[in-house]
Amino acid sequence: MDCRKRSAEESIDSNEHAKKSKAPRELKNILAAFGCRKGERADMQDTHILSPKFDLGEDKLFLSRSSFFAIFDGHAGPRASEHCQNQMGRTVKEKLVKFSDFASLTKSLKQTFTESYKAVDDGFLALAKQNKPQWKDGTTATTMIVLNNVIYVANIGDSKAVVARKKEDDSFSPVCLTADHNPMAHEERMRIQKAGATVKDGRINGVIEVSRSIGDLPFKSLGIINTPDLKKLTLTENDL
């Protein structure tokens, strides 16, 4: 009798464990907000992505938090930034869902963002060439993915991502997670001049002020590239 009772209880416990293991994984919620203001131009040329729960698949049990954010600062029109808003998140996700452990996923991020930026840029440039007159729109790109307690930021151009870190005196200091791609920087200027363009007063051929971007079809042969820099930061309780 006791054996039968014990077996029944063990069976119930086993069933409960199975139900829990099959329960959908719930990512931790992260508070996110945005603000925007149209400047003096007739149209709004900037876009963003706000995905506090960037789910990479139910099998990612090693992820308790996964978020994706991006800012695209457009110029010469809104189409490049709008293309990035529509394509960047899904392109990154398609590459990351295949990984089955945290180490291999995070190890792939430099390559993932490099390939994603190139794919999005190539896609937009193909559209730009199909139109008459050809589109001249371009945009910077700053993309951030939060995995558990680590932030990874990839960027091209001069849009910034900054963490506010609290100090012992309760004031805050900025921790910048982006690199400015300015034509006046030595390596950037050398690449641009080698391609046959000039850099003067911070502009390429007197027009564009960033040395890396998505879009900008007329300048792609003049040393403007789509390769992002990647920075990493482990969050602490003192970070905002």
LUMRORO-401862 format. One line per field, with one value per residue (C-alpha): x, y, z; residue number from 1. Coordinates in nm, 4 decimals. Layout:
N
c1 (X, ...)
c2 (Y, ...)
c3 (Z, ...)
seq (NUM, ...)
//
This chain:
240
c1 (0.0000, 0.2772, 0.4729, 0.1744, 0.1125, 0.4754, 0.4848, 0.1738, 0.3237, 0.6490, 0.4497, 0.2650, 0.5934, 0.7416, 0.4432, 0.4614, 0.8327, 0.7597, 0.4905, 0.7278, 1.0070, 0.7659, 0.6381, 0.7297, 1.0428, 0.9651, 1.2345, 1.2894, 1.1159, 1.3356, 1.2060, 1.2573, 1.1393, 1.2202, 1.1746, 1.2090, 1.1798, 1.1744, 1.4259, 1.4204, 1.3879, 1.0490, 1.0474, 1.1675, 1.4756, 1.5604, 1.4197, 1.4692, 1.4060, 1.2744, 1.2560, 1.2754, 1.2019, 1.4114, 1.3287, 1.5876, 1.3890, 1.2388, 1.5519, 1.7660, 1.7320, 2.0660, 1.9121, 1.7153, 1.7198, 1.7498, 1.6771, 1.7573, 1.7652, 1.8839, 1.9057, 1.9410, 2.0285, 1.9292, 2.0526, 1.9677, 1.6274, 1.4498, 1.4632, 1.7937, 1.6959, 1.3498, 1.5093, 1.7332, 1.4353, 1.2572, 1.5534, 1.8245, 1.6492, 1.5246, 1.8620, 2.0478, 1.7881, 1.8093, 2.1815, 2.1604, 1.8751, 2.0984, 2.3302, 2.2613, 2.4854, 2.5800, 2.9524, 2.9185, 2.6398, 2.8395, 3.1582, 2.9765, 2.8527, 3.1338, 3.0836, 2.7041, 2.6880, 2.9468, 2.7502, 2.4162, 2.5304, 2.6671, 2.3486, 2.1247, 2.3482, 2.3702, 1.9919, 1.9371, 2.1993, 2.0307, 1.7034, 1.8775, 2.0246, 1.6883, 1.5297, 1.5602, 1.6989, 1.9013, 1.8444, 2.1131, 1.9779, 2.2169, 2.2137, 2.4334, 2.3543, 2.3947, 2.2627, 2.2592, 2.1825, 2.1493, 2.2129, 2.1611, 2.3759, 2.6054, 2.5575, 2.7074, 2.6973, 2.7846, 2.7922, 2.8884, 2.8851, 2.8619, 2.5430, 2.6322, 2.5285, 2.6147, 2.5739, 2.5428, 2.7543, 2.6978, 3.0064, 3.0743, 2.9616, 2.6253, 2.7104, 2.7217, 2.9950, 2.9342, 3.0633, 3.0588, 3.0012, 3.0426, 3.3249, 3.2889, 3.3662, 3.4833, 3.6575, 3.9206, 4.0374, 4.3704, 4.2759, 3.9425, 4.1007, 4.3727, 4.1141, 3.9012, 4.1929, 4.3224, 3.9824, 4.0308, 3.8192, 3.9202, 3.8615, 3.8303, 3.6671, 3.5434, 3.3559, 3.4172, 3.4288, 3.2704, 2.9460, 2.9234, 3.0467, 3.0695, 3.3156, 3.0979, 2.7285, 2.4477, 2.3307, 2.5039, 2.5271, 2.7212, 2.9963, 3.0327, 3.3151, 3.4913, 3.5889, 3.2646, 3.2232, 2.9599, 3.1906, 3.0871, 3.2939, 3.1760, 3.2078, 3.1054, 3.0073, 2.9026, 2.6303, 2.6533, 2.3987, 2.5449, 2.4557, 2.1624)
c2 (0.0000, 0.2429, 0.1486, 0.2171, 0.5507, 0.6500, 0.5593, 0.7649, 1.0675, 1.0303, 1.0139, 1.3357, 1.5115, 1.3923, 1.5198, 1.8593, 1.8842, 1.7970, 2.0662, 2.3261, 2.2316, 2.2699, 2.6074, 2.8925, 3.0813, 3.4363, 3.6943, 3.9526, 4.2768, 4.5804, 4.9357, 5.1237, 5.4593, 5.6960, 6.0575, 6.2276, 6.5742, 6.6777, 6.9485, 7.2194, 6.9796, 6.9246, 6.5526, 6.3333, 6.1450, 5.9512, 5.6177, 5.3763, 5.0203, 4.9507, 4.5783, 4.5288, 4.1572, 4.0429, 3.6731, 3.4559, 3.1323, 2.9147, 2.6959, 2.9841, 2.8797, 3.0460, 3.3896, 3.5517, 3.8896, 3.9740, 4.3203, 4.5032, 4.8793, 5.0945, 5.4536, 5.5483, 5.9138, 5.9707, 6.2331, 6.3296, 6.1704, 5.9221, 5.6091, 5.4645, 5.4973, 5.3538, 5.0580, 4.9969, 5.0168, 4.7484, 4.5180, 4.5440, 4.3707, 4.0766, 4.0365, 4.0189, 3.7797, 3.5422, 3.5034, 3.4617, 3.2104, 2.9257, 2.9339, 2.6905, 2.8245, 3.1628, 3.1373, 3.0663, 3.3252, 3.6069, 3.5014, 3.5441, 3.8978, 4.0854, 3.8748, 3.8836, 4.2626, 4.3014, 4.0670, 4.2216, 4.5769, 4.4684, 4.2789, 4.5722, 4.8181, 4.5976, 4.5638, 4.9365, 5.0177, 4.7733, 4.9607, 5.2961, 5.1934, 5.0738, 5.4174, 5.7091, 5.9383, 5.7126, 5.7553, 5.9459, 5.8764, 5.7620, 5.6974, 5.6299, 5.3151, 5.2431, 4.9061, 4.7632, 4.4122, 4.3318, 3.9662, 3.8893, 4.1589, 4.2408, 4.5184, 4.4900, 4.7996, 4.8079, 5.1365, 5.3217, 5.6997, 5.9389, 5.8502, 5.7662, 5.5118, 5.6158, 5.4434, 5.6609, 5.5042, 5.6159, 5.7190, 5.7058, 6.0677, 5.9818, 6.1794, 6.0084, 5.9694, 5.8791, 5.5522, 5.5838, 5.2594, 5.3900, 5.5059, 5.8252, 5.7607, 6.1035, 6.1735, 6.3716, 6.0644, 5.9452, 5.5929, 5.7069, 5.9961, 5.7728, 5.5258, 5.8015, 5.9799, 5.6507, 5.6072, 5.9423, 6.1736, 6.4844, 6.5632, 6.9269, 7.0952, 6.7564, 6.6710, 6.4272, 6.6219, 6.9089, 6.7191, 6.4305, 6.4411, 6.0687, 5.8153, 5.5073, 5.4745, 5.2745, 5.4095, 5.7183, 5.5548, 5.8423, 5.8126, 5.4352, 5.4368, 5.7127, 5.5183, 5.5216, 5.1714, 4.9820, 4.7982, 4.8612, 4.8832, 4.6680, 4.7489, 4.5465, 4.6457, 4.4294, 4.6106, 4.6742, 4.7966, 5.1460, 5.1715, 5.3508)
c3 (0.0000, 0.1002, -0.2100, -0.4319, -0.2579, -0.2873, -0.6552, -0.7208, -0.5450, -0.7372, -1.0592, -0.9714, -0.8880, -1.2159, -1.4120, -1.2396, -1.3235, -1.6858, -1.7024, -1.5590, -1.7985, -2.0900, -1.9677, -2.2024, -2.1000, -1.9909, -2.0538, -1.7822, -1.8587, -1.9195, -1.8991, -2.2250, -2.3591, -2.6435, -2.7400, -3.0763, -3.2263, -3.5895, -3.6654, -3.9297, -4.2236, -4.3842, -4.3005, -4.0138, -4.1332, -3.8167, -3.7000, -3.4114, -3.2936, -2.9441, -2.8585, -2.4797, -2.5311, -2.8268, -2.8128, -2.9888, -2.9427, -2.6699, -2.6670, -2.5381, -2.1725, -2.0984, -2.1665, -1.8861, -2.0600, -2.4286, -2.5688, -2.8916, -2.9484, -3.2371, -3.3574, -3.7232, -3.7893, -4.1521, -4.3941, -4.7544, -4.7010, -4.4689, -4.6846, -4.5606, -4.1942, -4.2643, -4.4434, -4.1410, -3.9064, -4.1096, -4.1726, -3.9073, -3.6175, -3.8203, -3.9934, -3.6611, -3.5164, -3.8145, -3.7507, -3.3717, -3.3416, -3.4638, -3.1599, -2.8756, -2.5986, -2.4542, -2.5279, -2.8996, -2.9383, -2.7806, -2.9564, -3.2877, -3.2258, -3.4034, -3.7142, -3.6763, -3.6683, -3.9455, -4.1723, -4.0757, -4.1467, -4.4842, -4.5740, -4.4813, -4.6663, -4.9760, -4.9761, -4.9593, -5.2217, -5.4593, -5.4121, -5.4505, -5.7863, -5.9185, -5.8892, -6.1299, -6.0141, -5.7872, -5.4151, -5.2258, -4.8749, -4.6033, -4.2298, -3.9320, -3.7329, -3.3639, -3.2514, -2.8997, -2.7832, -2.4117, -2.3227, -1.9549, -1.7858, -2.0778, -2.3365, -2.6842, -2.9064, -3.2765, -3.4648, -3.7793, -3.8031, -3.5120, -3.3210, -2.9615, -2.6990, -2.3437, -2.0062, -1.6949, -1.4180, -1.0602, -0.8625, -0.4900, -0.4439, -0.6109, -0.9225, -1.2606, -1.5189, -1.8858, -2.0309, -2.4099, -2.6004, -2.9548, -3.1807, -3.3865, -3.7534, -3.8578, -4.1912, -4.0014, -3.8033, -3.9438, -4.0526, -4.1907, -4.3838, -4.5297, -4.6603, -4.8120, -4.9766, -5.1147, -5.2838, -5.4588, -5.2427, -5.0491, -4.6833, -4.5865, -4.2876, -4.1669, -4.4881, -4.7730, -5.1011, -4.9100, -4.8477, -4.6026, -4.2422, -4.1559, -4.2944, -4.2374, -4.3099, -4.4613, -4.7961, -4.9406, -5.2830, -5.4509, -5.1873, -5.1557, -5.4121, -5.2165, -4.9067, -4.7064, -4.5618, -4.3619, -4.1176, -3.7541, -3.4403, -3.1483, -2.7782, -2.4725, -2.1190, -1.8237, -1.6328, -1.2599, -1.0045, -1.0509, -1.4198, -1.5792)
seq (1, 2, 3, 4, 5, 6, 7, 8, 9, 10, 11, 12, 13, 14, 15, 16, 17, 18, 19, 20, 21, 22, 23, 24, 25, 26, 27, 28, 29, 30, 31, 32, 33, 34, 35, 36, 37, 38, 39, 40, 41, 42, 43, 44, 45, 46, 47, 48, 49, 50, 51, 52, 53, 54, 55, 56, 57, 58, 59, 60, 61, 62, 63, 64, 65, 66, 67, 68, 69, 70, 71, 72, 73, 74, 75, 76, 77, 78, 79, 80, 81, 82, 83, 84, 85, 86, 87, 88, 89, 90, 91, 92, 93, 94, 95, 96, 97, 98, 99, 100, 101, 102, 103, 104, 105, 106, 107, 108, 109, 110, 111, 112, 113, 114, 115, 116, 117, 118, 119, 120, 121, 122, 123, 124, 125, 126, 127, 128, 129, 130, 131, 132, 133, 134, 135, 136, 137, 138, 139, 140, 141, 142, 143, 144, 145, 146, 147, 148, 149, 150, 151, 152, 153, 154, 155, 156, 157, 158, 159, 160, 161, 162, 163, 164, 165, 166, 167, 168, 169, 170, 171, 172, 173, 174, 175, 176, 177, 178, 179, 180, 181, 182, 183, 184, 185, 186, 187, 188, 189, 190, 191, 192, 193, 194, 195, 196, 197, 198, 199, 200, 201, 202, 203, 204, 205, 206, 207, 208, 209, 210, 211, 212, 213, 214, 215, 216, 217, 218, 219, 220, 221, 222, 223, 224, 225, 226, 227, 228, 229, 230, 231, 232, 233, 234, 235, 236, 237, 238, 239, 240)
//
